Amino acid sequence: MRELLVRWLLGLFAHLPLRANQALGGALGALAWRLSPKLRRQTLDNLARCFPEHDAAWHLRVGRRSLIESTRSLTEAPWLWRQDARKLRSLLSYGEHAELLETAGAHGEAIIATPHLGSWEFAGLCLATLRPTTALYRPPRMKTLDGFIRGARSRTGSELVPTTPAGLRALRRRLDGGGVVGMLPDQTPKGSGGVFAPFFGQPAYTMRLLSQLARRAHTPVVLAFCERLPRGRGYRVHCVAACAAIHDPDATVAAAELNRCVETLIRRCPTQYLWSYRRFSRRPPSAQSHPTSPDA
């Protein structure tokens, strides 16, 4: 029954016009803000950590809007999966330093990282319309949907590889061949796959994989997000280029540069970041020994 319900909802979201789809997603997000104390608490805790200079009213306003936008990311994904490359490109407009997205990978290998900001689903699909891309893919918990989602995300030219050693080798081959790799830079890695580096002044367990891949040939790294425009009018891309520190052999220095770039993008549009994500759930050993506040 759960699988049937999920498939019915995916079909509904896929066939609603984009403006209606996003309106429905926004209504569901507003409802979740009211009915889920856990999501509300995680969101507000993260905002208080990262923006202590703002008052509680600002945190409440941005937090509620963030959950609304995050829910729109879920409802609009099935609609985006049905669109061809021409339609996706027609929805794209250009914001700050957007030319970086057009030039990344045009003359050699590049890594393009899209954090959980704006419409990351649109960003991944649209990036693949510019040039072939290899991206890591984590299968959904509902395994029967795996083939459907994988096929939908591959339609515009993206090669999806699993988060396994074989998948990592595929990323290296793409870069060695002068291609483009797409990654999510703000997921908390598992095991020993990360280091603690500042994120809005707070220690956050940050992936090493991106900088390890970039360091091999001093590959250019561009971070981009697609701001969701109101009333289904499309998406505006904003970019920032990582500086040379992303290639530093010191993993903490490289991770700090990665987080700095993510911060730069978030500050442009804090209401569209996924603040409900448990970004600080893993704490440094010293903080675990002497806790001062609950995990966000």
Secondary structure, 3 states (H helix, E strand, C coil): CHHHHHHHHHHHHHHCCHHHHHHHHHHHHHHHHHHCHHHHHHHHHHHHHHCCCCCHHHHHHHHHHHHHHHHHHHHHHHHHHCCCHHHHHHCEEECCCCHHHHHCCCCCCEEEECCCEECHHHHHHHHHHHCCEEEEECCCCCHHHHHHHHHHHHCCCEEEEECCHHHHHHHHHHHHCCCEEEECCCCCCCCCCEEEEEECCEEEEEECHHHHHHHCCCCCEEEEEEEECHHHCCEEEEEEECCHHHHCCCHHHHHHHHHHHHHHHHHHCHHHECCCCCCCCCCCHHHHHCCCCCCC
